Structure formats: structure tokens, C-alpha cells
Amino acid sequence: MARRRRYRYRYRRLAPVGALVLLALAAGAWIGARRQPPPAAAAPPPAARATVRQVTVQPPALPPLAPEHLVTGTPLLQGRLRQPLQAQAAILVDAKTGRVLWALRPHERRPVASTTKIMTALLALRKLAPNDIVTVAPSVPRVPLVREGLRAGERVPAWKLFYSMLLYSGNDDALALAIAAGGDKWTFVREMNAEARRLGLHDTHYSTPSGVVDADNYSSAWDLAGLTRVAMLNPRFRQIVRTKIERVSWAAPTYSKIYVNNNLMLTRYRGATGVKTGYTHKAGWCLVVSATRGNVSLIAVVLDSGNIYADATRLLNLGFAAES
């Protein structure tokens, strides 16, 4: 019993010492955690320090294509046309190079009717795949003639609208595609004018995707030839504008439609490959036509002519004769 009392006495004497040791260890750990690490080597002075910036690499912006890049030069065959054309303005160019072969008032700004749809097709084809479904907006059936008869709310594959617009020249098709591609008509018209500026078409301004309205909607023979060179680079555009007739199925109660190309050069002129007719009372009869024979490809533009096909034929004959 005496030994146990001695042990309890020693424990009571040592307990305060142990508590102090534990407290000292805890304090040391706390101080160590709060202590800052030793300073690193001195940083180089600002003048010697490398500046690191996060740079987003952008592809170089392409300069706007000037008109002379699309259509260029003085007419090589001027004076070789024996009789004057009936057209008020016209041009003949080499489709591959843009070289001007013949011209009549090529920069005169004129209403161009449905040849406007070349630009509409060029932009809409970039945004709409063939089987994209276009829902016909309520404003579409109210567009002035010519219309194919689209009904508000109809859901139509885009490719059918492209064929109708470029063959039959439906103004309702042009508006439906413009709204589908641009979100609304006026946004799309602004995009048309922006593209005209980008291509350097200085004689051109659009106020409508169809050309049905003449006011503030104009271009020139020069610009239409240049625009056509660009449009013909698109294989879908080329395929459509060379089509003479297209039969399509349709939802009830229509069931089917037949689009016949208004461009009679496709059946009247050997080698014709497109492109687009146009007419309003103010613009007169207009025609943009392309043709290929052998290794020679030509584009002729005839504006406000009493006989667009006779004028275009004479221009194309002149070009092919010179190249043969």
C-alpha cells in the first residue's frame, strides 16, 4: 500500500510537467505552420523579365475582292458586233478569267428584277443544307407575284425552294429562303448588301431578296457578271441553274409540282449552262446566261432588252467565234 501511494504521488508531481511538454509541442507546431517559407532567389528586374501574353491566333483577314478581280480589262472584241443590241446595257466576259470581251454601258446602275435571286441563292446556299426544313412564314404568301403558292406554316425541304426560285422564279420562294437563312427578311437583305461590298460590287444595292421591288434595288451588267462568276463556283448552284425541268413531290393536297426553267437559252443555245432571267415593268427583260463549248466558258449579261435571247445569242456567238 505504501508503494502504491508513492507511485500516485510521483504521477501527481509529473503530471504538470507532462502537460507543459505537450503544450510546448503544440505551440511549436502552430508557430511552424504560420511561418513563411524562406524567400526564393530574387526575381529578375522588370527590364530582364520575359513578358508572357496569351495570344489568340486569328487567320489573316482576306482583303475585299475588288471588281477588277472578278471582271477585268477593256473589251477585247469591241467593234466586232456588226449590229447594235436591243439591250440598254450588256457585257460578255470569259467565265474562267473574268476578262471583258465586249461591253455596252457596263457600269450603268439599273433595276435588275429577278436576277437579284443570284445573290439570294449564293447566300442561302451557304447556310441551308438541301434537306433543311424551312417553315413558311406568314408574310411569305403575301409577297407580290410571281408566286408558286406556298402556304403559311408549310414545312418544305430547302432544296425544293431553291429549284422553284431559280427555275420558276418564285418570289415567295426567295422570301422563304431569306427568312430561313437570315432570321428575317431585313437581316438577310443587309447580308446581301454586305456581300456585295465584300465582293467589290460598287454598282449594286439590294432592297429585296427577290427583285420584285425596283426601288433602291439595282446592279449593273459588270457586277452581275462578277457575281455570276462567284455563284457558279458553288456546285449546288451550277446544278440547279442548268436544270431544264424538275418534278417534285409535295404534301397533300398539292401532291406534286413541276418547275420549268424560264431560261430558254438552255434549250435554244448549244452549250448553255444557266443562269437566270428577270422581268419587271421598270427593269424590262433581263438575262444572265452562261455557256461552255470545249475549253471556253462565257458569261453574257443583257439588261432591259426587247429580245434577251437574240442579244445573248449574238454575244455568245461573238465570244466563241473569237476563241475558236
ABEGO torsion letter per residue (X at the ends): XAAAAAAAAAAAAAAAAAAAAAAAAAAAAAAAAABBBBBBBBBBBAAABBBBBBBBBBBBBBBBBBAAAABBEBBAABGABABBBABABBBBBBAAAGBBABBBGAABBBBAEAAAAAAAAAAAAAABBAABBBBBBAAAAABBOBBAGBBBGBBBBAAAAAAAAAAAGBAAAAAAAAAAAAGBAAAAAAAAAAAAAAAGBAABBBABAAGABABGBBBBAAAAAAAAAAAAABAAAAAAAABABBBBBBBOAAGBBBBBBABAAAAABBGBAOABBBBBAAAEBBBBBBBBBEABBBBBBBBGBABAAAAAAAAAAAAAAAAX
